[in-house]
Amino acid sequence: MPTTPINQDDINKTVWSACDTFRGTVDPSIYKDFVLTMLFLKYISDVRQDKVEELTAQFGDNQAMIEAMLASQSFKIPTGSTFWDLYEHRFEAGNGSRIDQALHAIEEENGTKLKGVFQDISFNTDKLGDEKQKNDILRHLLEDFGKPTLNLRPSRVGSLDVIGNAYEFLIKHFAASSGKSAGEFYTPPEVSDLLSIILEPQQGDEICDPACGSGSLLMKCGKQIQKNFGGSKQYALFGQEAIGSTWSLAKMNMFLHGEDNHRIEWGDTIRNPKLQDANGGLLHFDVVTANPPFSLDKWGHEDAESDHFGRFRRGVPPKTKGDYAFISHMIETLKPATPTSKGGRMGVVVPHGVLFRASSEGKIRKQLIDENLLDTVIGLPEKLFFGTGIPAAILLFKKHKTDNKVLFIDASREFKSGKNQNVLTSDNIQKIVDTYKARQSVDKYAYLATLEEIAENDYNLNIPRYVDTFEEEAEIDLMAVRSERLALQTELADLELEMAGYLKELGYGA
């Protein structure tokens, strides 16, 4: 196996090229689970292989001692279930069933750590074609991941987060090609960066994303703590995800990024919140953040009136738009402010309709503003999110505020244009963060509104009502325009005469 220095771009290109095995045969929304799961299996197998060689060098042929030491590791792979075991038998029939058996054995061996993670992912599926086609596809997949470039052993990778980075790279590219469904499992990294910086997670914080998708936003918050507190991992990550295969991605993603202190639940957050305390009440968190599905239909309206957690005491959102259902849930899971604590803070991505729609949503919005929970409204550019071109906004809430005002930031015009997606640059993000921290009005960019002003606007939070971005057009000097026009007419007449002379010389003249 090679010992050359590892290169992130090479890893990314190799895992992305592995998708060629499926292209034209299987839809990306299906094969993403196979590729991501195989990357996970390859990594943990390479880690084990490294450990086996290390123990062999230490204990020689003492297999009993080697097995005992392997059994004491925090993560276990049963004999016969590694990637390399599967690779060795790749030319034989039954690749799909062998891979499924290996994943099941790994899941069983590791108890609660991976319980249920692979139950929604089956390689032995008819979606890959008939038995021969399926076997060929999976053989090619095993060979793609068996390439020397994808040697993911710790002795080669070192402390670099190349595996976690490759996982995020794949998830991002799958999101870009998955159309509308992409938003169900992925938040653009620039938006995750912005939220994680603004929410300022601290050491000891408990952080929750109730619509966590693949877990990228949660992990960004963790990375902020590590960055700002000397690599500290004194925090806990909590999440819930409704889609089984996406929940599995989140669990594997956490493992690959070394996020051991996490609790990710599988289930519908609104209908069946799983993050509960010992008494059956909702857990409370220092930071709550999410990019929930926009205007979700059939979100659980029929049971909301009798919600025993009291999440909809400010009003029940409309049946076909679940935005305020997630907002209401998130508000209720914030830690309360106390004499010794400022309480929880929250950031949520929403479609613009949340800012101004009337009826039941208007009543909920009014109540949240009257309670002085809303802190900031940030308008984002269009085409930032995979699967939708509509612009979104970020709402920031705090249990403890130091003023009775709401800051409006219009960042909708500042972005870098991409082929299919716009992106927030680091400068765009920094400007938003600086403006948020300064909490002052900025001409044509931000406005600090009083609650009275918002009430006068009938609690409508539409950003143009507060931030005037109108640019006056420069006055036109009509006399200068006339003079320029006359000069052009004279120049054109001279050119016509010159052209006529040339034509006459060539024999085309009258």
Summary of the structure (lengths in Angstrom):
residues: 510
radius of gyration: 28.8
end to end distance: 85.0
largest distance: 108.6
contacts: 1583
relative contact order: 0.08
helix: 47%
strand: 12%
